[in-house]
Amino acid sequence: MDKEERARIVARITEERERLRPLQPEMTRTVIGLLRRTVAEKDPGVVPWVNLATIKAVEAEHGPDGVLALALSLGNWAAAVAQDFARTTGRTAEQLMDFYETQFFEDDAS
């Protein structure tokens, strides 16, 4: 990819991010509420249902833009939490992701 193509991609991403920015505060509150609910859940089988109910509620209220804004917020939170967790465990974020990726594929294979 050349510099011009990269600049066009960055410009499109920036434009889309700015377009979704008005939804950011509500989606941040939604993510915090979702995380509070799911991290306290004793039955891990309930977590996907809570997640799906949250996504469907956001979609019903805000449409596809709301789902995009929610996904962006979740991605930002996941990265921040992974970095914090890695730091507190003395690992790098990459080592932490390698660990979880390995666990996922081992669990998936069994």
N, C-alpha and C positions, 0 to 999 in steps of 0.2 A: 504494500500500500504506500503510495507516495504522499508527500506532505499535503498536497491539495485535497486528496481524497480524505485523508485523516481530518483535515480542517473542516470539511463538509460534514463528516460524521459527528465531530465534536459540536458543531453548530446546531445540527438537528437534535442531538441529545440535550444540549443546553436549552434550546427552544421548548422542547417537550417538558423538560424539568420545570421551566418557568411557568409553563401553562398549567402544570399540576400543582404548583406551589401553594395556591389558595387552600388546597385540601390537606396540606401537610400537618397543620396543628391538630385537626380532627383525627387524622390517621395515626399520628403519634399517640394521642390519647387512646385510640382504639387498640393499638399495639400494646400499650402499657396494661390496659384492662385485660386483653387477651392473655398476655404473659402472666399477669397476676392470677388469672383463673386457671391456666394450664399448668404452671409450675407447682401449684398447690394440689393438683389432682392426684389422688391416690391410685386411680385406675388408668394406666396409660392408654387403654383402649378407648377411653372417653375423649382424649385429646384431639384426635382427628375430627370427631364430630363437633367439638367446640370450635375448632379452626374452620371447618366447613360452614357452620352456622354463622360465624363472624363474616366470612367472605361473602356469603349469600346476602347477609343483611347490608353490608357495604354496597354490594352490587345493586340491590333493590333501591337503596337510597341515592346512590351517586352514579350508577351505571358503570361502564367499563373504565372510565377515568378514575373512579373511586377504587376499583380493584387494582389498577396500575399504581395509584398513590399508596395503597396499602402494601403492595408488593415492594415498592421502593423503601417504604418505612421499615418493613420487616427485614429487608436485606441490610439496611443501615444498622438496625438493632442487632442483628445476628453478627455482623462484623465487629461491632463494638463489644458485644458480650464475649465473643471468641478472643478478641485481643486482651480484654481484661482477665479472662480466665487463664489464658496462656501466661500472662505476666504473673498472676498469683501462683501458678503451678511451676514457674521456672522454665517453661517451655516457650518456644516461639509459636506464633500463630500458625505457621506452616506445619510445625510438628503436631500441633493439636488437630489440624485438619487432616493430616496424614493418618493419625490415630483413629479419628472418627470414620474416615473413608475406609480404612482397613476393617474396622468393626462392622460397618454397613455391608461390605461385600462378603465378609465371613458369615454374617447372620443371613444374608440373602441366599448364600450358597447352601445353607443347611436347611 
